[in-house]
Amino acid sequence: MSAKYDPVSSNLVNKLLGYWYWYVLCLLFAIVGAWYKIVSTPPEWSISGTIIVEEDKSNSGSLPEEAIIQGLPFRNRGSMDRQIQVLKSRSLMEKVVDSLDLHVIYLANERFMNRELYDKSPVKLAQVSPAESAVYVGVTIKQLSEEKFAVMDGDVETDVYNFGVPFPYNGFTFILERNAVNPKLDVPIVIFLADKVGIAANYSGKLSFQKQAQSNVLSVALKDNVPQKAKDVVYKLVEVYNVIAQEEKNLIAQRSLQFIDERLSYLSSELFQVESSQASIKTSTEVPTDVGTSAERYLDKLSTTEESVAEIKSVRTTLTNLQAFLSDAQNRYQYVPSFGDLGGISLTSFIADYNKIISERENLLRTATPEHPGAKQIEVKLNNLRNTILQGTNLAMTDMDKKEADLRAQAAPIQQKVSRLPFVDQQLTDIKRKIGVKDELVLYMLQKREETAIGLATTVESTRILDAPVSFGPIAPVKTQILIVAIFLGLALPSGVIFLMDKLNNKVNTRNDVKSLISLPYLGEVALAKNERSKMVTANSRSTVAEMFRQIRTSLDFLTAEKQEKVILVTSQMSGDGKTFVSANLGAVLALTNKKTVLIELDLRKPKLAQYILGSDPSAGVTNFLVGEKKLEEILLPVEKYSNLFLLSAGPTPPNPAELLMGHRMRELLEMLKKQFDYIVIDTPPIGLVADAYLLKSHTSVSIFVVRAGKTKKEDLQEMKNSGFEEKLTSPAIVLNGVKMPKKYGYYE
């Protein structure tokens, strides 16, 4: 089944094609604009790589010193999500910006754009003062030689200076150095100092991290106009992150070393006193080494009890030191060091959480004040956790006291038995036992000090590059996309303007406009002529206008084929629609078919037909006949050059034209003309002004209603249809006059 033809769509397409030169012009401008967009937009590159954050190492595959410090508290850096936030923080990026001097931007002032040079700049800003206020400040220079440069003011060179020598500019003092690694540029170089915070915020926003599955590997991506700068940012970010992590680790390790040294000093003093007592007793008395099997069994039991009591005392001492540290106001925001063995008391996790919150507070205070809401929340957490730990130590102390009391109660019977042993032997055994306990404590603390010292001296990177960042691109500008958008705009803009103009146009312009508004036979259309006084259609006329009238004649033949009398009335809505022009030329083309044709000028109020055909108004005409002053043969005028065409002019303007048209003389006139002529063409007044044309309905066989393209309003045509003018005329048909043809046809005579 074939698709249905849509005249409205076809008409719009024809209108669009009629303005082809608009499309050519718009496409030309769009392509030029796209080319300028491409050449003036700095290319953007994308770099990507992977990094490892907080890599977990096992003892089997790590270095000896790494295996020793694996259990130390300062190795915990927090969750992966927290580390991503730290890596993306503006404070960390500010250190990167400061390290790489990213706030100093070097631009090559090229023809269509400012191209960023970064490390390719032949000059380098060595110093600017005052530095603290040098924000959003720039200077444009042009290198003249290896030693000199000129400061530019627009395209004009103002002052010439030497590299390495201070020079003033806009209230600041600059010192520029020659970067001999890069070759001299012949274009001006713009040196601009941006805001460090703004640059850091920009890079933090563009930097993206993504976790790789369930691993501790992060993929990192960054976009920038200079790929090398993006790579340097990633490398420097990892470096700065590791430095901060190392500083945090060293701080905790130093505090742990300080505590261990204090404990070793105290234990060494106690051990020296006990060993001195043992040496004194052995020197002053002779003590046997064997006191019997029973004595050894009792003493072993007592020794076990005393060791347990000593362990309880050691734990109590540790708890006391922990309480003193937490209760001291000076240690309120200090890391809790490792106080040694807590005897299995479950306070280690609380202490680790306490140190983690201290670390979070220090990180926050790098960019905020203690009054920050986040700092206040952290302080509340610290107070709550500190109270929890203190309560735990109190409970543990109470438990230690009870255990010690139980142990001493168990040791009492054994003491009674031991008391029977020689007093000196008892003293020596007691001293030996104390020495053993002190030796173990000293060895333990020495081991912890060595482990902590190794951890302090060892630099273990918490973050490192796994896959070096590589550049992809440039990814922008996308030339194909810009060209497609430009071509689309170049086509859409004129189409939209033409479509909008068509929608806003309330005038009838084409046959489709006519057919969509009124359902009358459409005889044809007439092209716009330079003026309506142009010569009439002749037998030799081959113009477009002549051919159009011939087509109208053919259509009229079909319309009047079954009618014996062919009286054709021509009218329009308003004056100036071209009904007189259509009447004259219609009569001419009918006469050219060897049909006797007469043109009657019945626009009695404002006649134009005789003036158009003859160039003057005859003194007598239809009016004289209607009032009985003249006979038909006296007013019937032949038209020169047309053997079969005659004219009845209007004559003098009557005071009562409507009454004359309704009189019997009008009927007699038409009856006489029907006997002499094959076609009678009547030029009547516009029906939008007077009703004269309606009065002739009974005398006519066909009515031609002339619509003027670009003049007749659509609402007027619709209103006429609604008023029923179709029933007031005989067999009405439409002729569209003044149609603007495509430019290739021009305007026609």
Salt bridges, closest charged atoms under 4 A:
GLU54 OE2 - ARG77 NE 3.53
GLU55 OE1 - ARG464 NH2 3.19
ASP81 OD1 - LYS211 NZ 3.17
GLU94 OE2 - ARG90 NE 2.99
ASP98 OD1 - LYS196 NZ 2.79
GLU110 OE2 - ARG115 NE 2.75
GLU116 OE2 - LYS229 NZ 2.43
GLU146 OE1 - ARG178 NE 2.90
ASP186 OD1 - LYS184 NZ 2.97
ASP224 OD1 - LYS206 NZ 3.42
ASP224 OD2 - LYS229 NZ 3.81
GLU239 OE1 - LYS236 NZ 3.32
GLU248 OE1 - ARG77 NH1 2.80
ASP261 OD1 - ARG449 NH1 3.37
GLU270 OE1 - LYS438 NZ 2.22
GLU371 OE1 - LYS376 NZ 3.40
GLU379 OE2 - ARG332 NH2 2.55
ASP399 OD2 - LYS403 NZ 3.50
ASP401 OD1 - ARG316 NH2 2.99
GLU404 OE1 - ARG316 NH2 2.51
GLU404 OE2 - ARG408 NH2 3.30
ASP406 OD2 - LYS402 NZ 3.40
ASP430 OD1 - ARG433 NH2 2.44
ASP430 OD2 - LYS434 NZ 3.41
GLU451 OE1 - LYS448 NZ 3.60
ASP502 OD1 - LYS15 NZ 2.18
GLU525 OE1 - ARG511 NE 3.53
GLU532 OE2 - ARG708 NH1 2.98
GLU547 OE2 - ARG550 NH1 3.04
GLU565 OE1 - LYS674 NZ 2.86
ASP577 OD1 - LYS711 NZ 3.09
ASP603 OD2 - LYS579 NZ 3.21
GLU668 OE2 - HIS664 ND1 3.12
GLU668 OE1 - ARG665 NH1 3.44
GLU671 OE2 - LYS674 NZ 3.76
ASP683 OD1 - LYS579 NZ 3.03
ASP692 OD2 - ARG605 NH1 2.20
GLU749 OE2 - LYS530 NZ 3.93
